[in-house]
Structure formats: C-alpha cells, structure tokens
Amino acid sequence: MSAEKTKVKELESKLNEIALILERAKLGDYVNIMTKPKTLLINNFLGGLARGFGTAIGFTILGALVLYILRQAVMLNIPIIGSFIAEIVKIVQDRL
C-alpha cells in the first residue's frame, strides 16, 4: 500500500504543478475573452488605436529629427549634400 500512496502523492504533486502553470498562464481569462465577442472587439479596437497613435507619434518624431539634421547639413554648407538638398527644396517650391 505504501507504493500506491507514493504514486498517488506523486500524481497529486504533478496535478498541483499543472494547476499552478495554468493559473500563471491565465488560460481562464483568455477563454472568457474569447467567449465574449463584445469584449474581444473592444480590446482589439483599443489596441489598434494605441498602436496607430504610437506609430503616428514615432513617425512625427523621426521626421522632425530627419528635417533637423537636413537643415543643419544645409547650414554647414557641405558642398555635395548642401547642393542636393537645395535642389530638392527648389523642386518642392516649384511644385507648390
């Protein structure tokens, strides 16, 4: 009987270990979200808004940084880069 008791205790400890892993994975929360389409749509919509807003802010900062660097290059009057940028500015002004 002691061999059976040790096997039962081993199985019980493994079962508790699996239960803890599932709790940490928050599988129940995931199932709840998947069974409620309204919650799923709201979460995805808010996530999409956050990603779009982050992309817009990041692109704005990156664009401003590039423009600042280009303006500094024109002010330094580097022969090759300065004339290239001046041509681009001239083309843009002609199109406007």
N, C-alpha and C positions, 0 to 999 in steps of 0.2 A: 504494500500500500504506500510506502514512503516514496517509491519510484513514481507512482501515479501522482502523488501530491507534488513532487518536484516538477513533473511535467505540467501539471495544472498551474503551478506558480510561474513557471517559465512562460506559458501561454498567456497568463494574466498580465505579466510584466510586458510582454510584447504587445498585447492589446492596448494597454495603457500608453505605451510608447507611440503606437499608431494613432491613438486618440489625440495625444498631445501634438503630433505632427499635423494632423488635420485641423486642429484648433488654431495652430500657428498659421496655417495656410489660409485661414478664413474662408474655407470652402462653403460654409453655410451662408455667409454674406454674399458670395458670388452667386449661389443658387437663388437667393432671394432677389437679387438684382435681375437675374435672367428671367425670372418668372413674373416680373412686373415691368411690362414694356414701357409704361409711362416714366418710371424711374430711370430705366436704361436710356430712353431718348433724352431726358433732361440732363443726365450725366454726360452723355456724348455731346450734346449741344454746348454745354458749359465748357467741356474740354476743348471743343473746336474753337469756341470764342477765345479761350485763353491762348491756344496755340496761334491763332490768327493775330491776336493782339501782340503777342511776343514776337512774331515774325515781323510785323509792321514796325514795332519799336526797334528791333535789331537792325532792320534794313535802313531805317532812318538814321540811326547812329553810325552805321557803317558808311552810308552815303555821305553824311556830313564829314566824316573823317577823311574819306577819299577827296572830297571837294576841298577840304582844308589843306591837305597835302599837295594837291594840284595847284592851289593858289600860292602856297609857299614856293613851289617849284617855279612858277611864273615870276614871282617877286625876286627870286635869286637870279633870274635871267640866265638860266642854263641854256646854252646855245641850241642843242638838239631838242630837248624837252620843251623849252620855252616857246620855240617857234612852232612846234607841233601843237601845243595847247592853244597858242594864239590862232592857228589855222582853224582848229575846232571851234573856238569861240566866234571867229568870223563867220564860219559856215552856219552856226546856230543863229547868230544875229541876222544874217541874210534871210534865213527861213522864216524868222518872226516878222 
